[in-house]
């Protein structure tokens, strides 16, 4: 039930406990307990809302930044990552395999603001040996959800 | 001028649902629970294979019985899920949907006057196909108290010395009924004893919610007297691809192939390539969709209980078949009123046979959000009726 519950609320975290219980075919109390356990175990880390900010009249830019770091003795990737993700502008930080070390996703109001962050905050960290900034121009699909397109039911009347 | 129309075709009634759907399509912001096809898009990897087959120029006929690869995959699929063993080469025929397979199976097995037993409520095409094949449909009216399963008693009562074929429409459209192993064993015994052939329409076999579907052909002694019909429409959300198949003893399949090759040539080539992918790599898609349907099914049953609508719990397909007998209205009146006053379209049970009177078919091939809107409206309607 755990995995099923997780995959359901991953798609829609606003589903009510009573609904989840009906659909999973279990008691409400079981769902409540399981959700609590999942939160306590840190498996559920938060409940967010997916927003297509492009549709909101508010300036917002997002960039993916490839960061190369040179870990120093006694200071591994984890600590460098922590130094980076503490900035509130940073929305995600991942340790990567391949051509660079950290993928940092940041959000700002303007291109300038993001660029300033990279040159003044990121690049100046001692262990950071290089960055490459990619601005996001358009989001098509995010977290499994296709943005923009609203799906219409195009099924025609058929006799069966 | 003489009438250009055959006398036989005039005996076939047009389907009653048509008029109803015309009403729905004219109505703005009506929500429909009437559609009998999956709301899911065909999984992308399957569509992509279809597109790829076009890219590389696979635009020719396939052999009449279907692509060899596809027939092989069909046999593997039936074996892995239902323990059915068929030869791809001469016991498997790829058709234009399950519907073609129903038609040609009846035509291949029926002589004038042969009786074809059709349990109802069921899919609308068995009866006309039986008539067009020159057979005489004999209807068994399934009962709600038996969860719309076919019982041995009912079958025995319908059999005469002219009986040739029994249609087994399970998992059932429109009731959602299934037949479990013990139920099938009883029926099989009768078929063997009375020397009757079975046309088993298992198009909804992937969508069961109480253990894996059992095919009557897997009951000892039944394989040689059964044509199993299945397809991709419901399991893999591929209705528009028009692809199904029939498996059975060579003696029947080779005659069906004759009709198929003269009437149809072969099933659509693009669809066949896509279907190979569906069978090779689609089991997980099917399971995900099944689970989604199952959740909706539970949700519907729960809401029906809340609003006091009587409904037996169905374990197959994507339909529920609630009873409206408590309201003293015919199915058609109820459906029409519901549409007019709350703009919700459901299909009256009578569309699937006279014994569907007093019931509605409600499809849950709709998103949970759509179902919620429709059920809230239904609840309001029922409250109004109960006033």
Interface residues (C-beta under 8 A of the other chain):
Chain A: X4 X8 X19 X22 X23 X24 X25 X153 X155 X157 X158 X159 X160
Chain B: X15 X17 X18 X21 X22 X24 X25 X34 X35 X36 X37 X39 X123 X124 X125 X173 X291 X295 X296 X298 X299 X302 X368 X370
